[in-house]
Amino acid sequence: MKKIIVLFLILCVVAGFAAADDEGIGLSVGLEFRAENASKANDGDVSTYLMPMIIYENSFLDGALDLSAELDYNFGLTKEDDTNPQYLYVDLSVGYNISIGEKSTLSIILENEFDPIIVAPKIEEGNSLIGIFTPAVKFNQSLDIGDLYAQIGAPINYIQFYKDADTVIGLDFTLGWNSSFGLGIEAKICSLLSPSEASGYTGLDLTVSYEAESIYFEVETLIPNEIDIEGITITPEFDYSFKNFTFYIKSEFAGIGTDGDVVISPALGIKYSF
């Protein structure tokens, strides 16, 4: 596992220096502290986590090729059955942009996500990771009021928590607007195609954001089809950037609309960009 992390970091640094410019090499490192169920909802316990992260984002070939990679290591500070739970998250994305005229762009996106790789405690009867591969197509149109875009993707859950489980295929349709004055609105409809009885998130994912100079604020709202069972999840986040540093605080409010209590999980973190 350590060799994978070191190799990931080396590849990010090498690729970043190869495309370096005045704005940096596209590499960020960060650290986040999270308190799961800080509200002790439903008579549950508080679980605390510390998560170091490595993020790389850059463009090549005059903006035609986008590359994004993120590695997060989630280390539980609260023991469960005498074990500190540990998870590794890996997200890789490649996008190729094709210009259509002066203001339109068609992008072909391939993303592979391991969410999560369970490091501890070991699982004997299940898989130690969940793998999701998502091909997608995105169309962006630049206007005087900002950028309008639409994306359709098909997430394929090819590795699941349970062994010998069927491959789950979904369909996501996204509409978004990034205004010329900092406002952003994005709505994603999530659904399952096969098998229909599979468990997984289906519903609406709505994100509203605003950015002005060094300040960024967003609110993400997940509205499932079965609100009374899964509940609505609302996650506000506030970021402040100073030079190469970004400080952020966010909190997840889960289970809204169910018979149970609302689970509140706050987090705060810091990132440094090279």
C-alpha positions, 0 to 999 in steps of 0.5 A, a space after each residue: 500500500 505504501 508503494 502505491 501511495 509513493 508511486 502516485 505522488 511521484 507521477 503527480 509531481 513529474 507530470 506537474 513539472 512537465 506542464 508547469 507554468 506561472 500558476 503552479 504545477 497543479 499539485 495540492 496536499 491537504 489534511 482534514 479532520 472530521 467528526 462523524 455523528 457529532 450530534 450523537 444522533 439515534 444514540 450513536 457514538 461519535 467517530 473521529 477521522 483524520 484524512 491526508 490527501 494528495 490532489 493533482 489537476 492539470 491540462 495538456 495539449 493547449 487545454 485539449 486534455 484534462 487530467 485529475 487524480 486524487 488520493 485520500 487516506 482516511 484514518 479513524 482516531 476512534 477504535 472500533 473493536 480494538 481496531 482503528 478503521 482505515 480507508 483509502 480513496 482513489 479517483 482518476 479522471 481523464 477528459 478530452 476536449 473538442 472545440 466546436 466553433 468558438 464557444 462550444 466544447 464537447 468533452 469525452 470523460 473517463 473516470 475510475 473511482 475506488 471508493 473505498 479501499 478498506 485497509 482495516 479492519 479486514 473483511 473476510 466475506 466481502 470485497 475490500 474495495 468498491 470500484 466505479 468506472 464512469 464514461 461520460 460526455 459533456 457539452 459546454 456552451 459559452 455565453 455572455 451570462 456564463 457557461 451552460 453545460 450538460 453531461 450524461 454519464 453511465 456509472 458502472 459499479 463493477 466491484 461491490 462490497 458483497 462478493 459475487 454481486 451483479 454489476 450495477 449500471 446507472 445513468 446520470 444526467 447533469 445540467 449546470 450553469 457557471 455565471 460570469 459573476 461567480 454564481 454556479 448552479 448544478 442539478 444531477 438526476 441519478 438513476 439505476 438501469 440494471 439490475 433494478 432491485 440493486 441498492 444505490 443512490 437514485 434521486 436528485 443532486 443539487 449544488 449551488 455555489 458562489 465564488 468571489 476572489 478568495 471566498 468560495 461557498 457551496 451548498 450540496 443537497 441530495 434528495 433520494 427517491 425514498 426520502 422517508 427511508 434514506 433521508 435528505 442530506 445537506 452539506 454546506 461548505 465555506 472556503 477561504 484562500 490565502 496565497 497558496 493556502 485554502 482553509 475550509 469548513 463544512 458539515 453534513 446534515 444527513 437523515 432529514 425527513 426520516 423518523 430518526 434524528 438528523 446526523 451532523 458530521 462537521 469537518 475542517 481542513 487545509 490545503 496547500 497548492 504548489 
